[in-house]
Amino acid sequence: MKKNKKRKIKYYFAACFFTFLALLELVLISLEVLQHRRQTDIPKNIIYAVFAISFAFYLYYKAKTVGTDEDDEDEREEFIAVKTDHQMYKIANWLIYILSLVFITSAAFMYEAQGFTTPVIILTTIAATLSVLWNLLLLIEMIIGITNELRN
């Protein structure tokens, strides 16, 4: 049981690290677009951001599923798992994630085709806002998970 708790905490901290890395990449993308940097750096940073977000999500999933196959779970742990994995929250998180990817990808293609225009700024701002929102929601959920694990 204690071994699973340590593994969960490691996964949570690694997920936090990759979430911060994704936020950093999103800030770099925004700065490159707003400062009219070279077009070659933007797709590379988009790939890094998508990788970091995806890996953070994978690590968070691993942290949530560590030790779930054991039979020694009590009712309180099951209740916490049901409350934290609420279906509407999951749907909203996926929707925010997918919309941010769609907006940032379309902004990158528009930037490549048209250059630095007002629609590119608008799409980038929307994508950055959605990505920051998604990362903050994930970070809050990870912090809550860590505090719940440390309480037990």
C-alpha positions as CSV (number, residue, x, y, z in Angstrom):
1,M,0.0,0.0,0.0
2,K,2.8,2.4,0.9
3,K,4.6,1.5,-2.3
4,N,1.6,2.5,-4.4
5,K,1.3,5.8,-2.5
6,K,4.9,6.6,-3.4
7,R,4.4,5.7,-7.0
8,K,1.2,7.9,-7.2
9,I,3.1,10.8,-5.8
10,K,5.9,10.3,-8.3
11,Y,3.4,10.2,-11.1
12,Y,1.7,13.4,-9.9
13,F,4.9,15.3,-9.6
14,A,6.0,14.2,-13.1
15,A,2.6,15.2,-14.4
16,C,3.0,18.6,-12.8
17,F,6.4,19.0,-14.3
18,F,5.1,18.3,-17.8
19,T,2.2,20.6,-17.3
20,F,4.5,23.4,-16.4
21,L,6.6,22.5,-19.5
22,A,3.5,22.7,-21.6
23,L,2.6,26.1,-20.2
24,L,6.2,27.3,-21.0
25,E,5.9,26.1,-24.6
26,L,2.5,27.9,-24.9
27,V,4.1,31.1,-23.6
28,L,6.9,30.7,-26.1
29,I,4.5,30.2,-29.0
30,S,2.5,33.3,-28.0
31,L,5.7,35.3,-27.8
32,E,7.0,34.1,-31.2
33,V,3.7,35.0,-32.8
34,L,3.4,38.4,-31.2
35,Q,7.0,39.3,-31.9
36,H,6.9,38.2,-35.5
37,R,9.6,35.6,-35.1
38,R,10.6,33.0,-37.7
39,Q,7.9,30.7,-38.9
40,T,10.0,27.6,-38.4
41,D,10.1,27.8,-34.6
42,I,6.3,27.9,-34.2
43,P,5.4,24.4,-35.5
44,K,8.3,22.9,-33.5
45,N,7.0,24.5,-30.3
46,I,3.5,23.4,-31.1
47,I,4.7,19.8,-31.3
48,Y,6.6,20.1,-28.0
49,A,3.5,21.6,-26.3
50,V,1.2,18.9,-27.6
51,F,3.7,16.2,-26.5
52,A,4.1,17.8,-23.0
53,I,0.3,18.1,-22.6
54,S,-0.3,14.5,-23.8
55,F,2.5,13.1,-21.6
56,A,1.2,15.0,-18.6
57,F,-2.3,13.6,-19.2
58,Y,-0.8,10.1,-19.5
59,L,1.2,10.5,-16.2
60,Y,-1.9,11.8,-14.5
61,Y,-3.9,8.8,-15.8
62,K,-1.2,6.5,-14.5
63,A,-1.3,8.2,-11.1
64,K,-5.1,7.8,-10.9
65,T,-4.9,4.0,-11.8
66,V,-2.0,2.9,-9.6
67,G,-3.2,0.3,-7.2
68,T,-6.8,0.2,-8.5
69,D,-6.6,-3.5,-9.3
70,E,-6.2,-4.4,-5.6
71,D,-9.1,-5.7,-3.6
72,D,-8.3,-3.8,-0.4
73,E,-10.0,-0.6,-1.3
74,D,-12.5,0.7,1.2
75,E,-15.7,2.6,0.5
76,R,-14.2,6.0,1.1
77,E,-11.6,5.5,-1.6
78,E,-14.2,4.4,-4.0
79,F,-16.4,7.4,-3.2
80,I,-13.4,9.8,-3.7
81,A,-12.6,8.1,-7.1
82,V,-16.3,8.5,-8.2
83,K,-16.4,12.2,-7.1
84,T,-13.1,13.1,-8.8
85,D,-13.8,11.3,-12.0
86,H,-17.1,12.9,-12.7
87,Q,-18.2,12.5,-16.3
88,M,-19.1,16.1,-17.0
89,Y,-15.7,17.3,-15.8
90,K,-14.0,14.8,-18.1
91,I,-16.1,15.9,-21.1
92,A,-15.3,19.5,-20.4
93,N,-11.6,18.8,-20.1
94,W,-11.4,16.9,-23.4
95,L,-13.5,19.6,-25.1
96,I,-11.1,22.4,-23.9
97,Y,-8.1,20.3,-24.9
98,I,-9.4,19.5,-28.4
99,L,-10.5,23.1,-29.1
100,S,-7.2,24.5,-28.0
101,L,-5.4,22.1,-30.4
102,V,-7.8,23.0,-33.2
103,F,-7.3,26.8,-32.7
104,I,-3.5,26.7,-32.4
105,T,-3.2,24.4,-35.4
106,S,-5.4,26.6,-37.5
107,A,-3.6,29.7,-36.3
108,A,-0.3,28.2,-37.3
109,F,-1.6,27.3,-40.8
110,M,-3.1,30.8,-41.2
111,Y,0.2,32.4,-40.1
112,E,2.1,30.3,-42.6
113,A,-0.3,31.1,-45.4
114,Q,-1.2,34.8,-44.7
115,G,1.4,36.0,-42.4
116,F,0.8,38.0,-39.2
117,T,-2.9,39.1,-39.4
118,T,-5.6,39.9,-37.0
119,P,-7.3,36.5,-37.3
120,V,-4.0,34.8,-36.4
121,I,-3.8,36.9,-33.3
122,I,-7.4,36.1,-32.3
123,L,-7.0,32.4,-32.9
124,T,-3.7,32.3,-31.0
125,T,-5.2,34.2,-28.1
126,I,-8.2,31.9,-27.9
127,A,-5.9,28.8,-28.1
128,A,-3.6,30.1,-25.5
129,T,-6.4,30.9,-23.2
130,L,-8.0,27.5,-23.6
131,S,-4.7,25.8,-23.1
132,V,-3.9,27.7,-20.0
133,L,-7.3,26.9,-18.7
134,W,-6.9,23.2,-19.4
135,N,-3.5,23.2,-17.8
136,L,-4.7,25.0,-14.7
137,L,-7.6,22.6,-14.3
138,L,-5.2,19.7,-14.6
139,L,-2.8,21.2,-12.2
140,I,-5.5,21.9,-9.7
141,E,-6.8,18.3,-9.9
142,M,-3.2,17.0,-9.5
143,I,-2.7,19.2,-6.4
144,I,-5.9,18.0,-4.9
145,G,-4.9,14.4,-5.7
146,I,-1.5,14.9,-4.0
147,T,-3.1,16.5,-0.9
148,N,-5.6,13.6,-0.7
149,E,-2.8,11.1,-1.0
150,L,-0.7,12.8,1.7
151,R,-3.7,12.9,4.1
152,N,-4.2,9.1,3.9
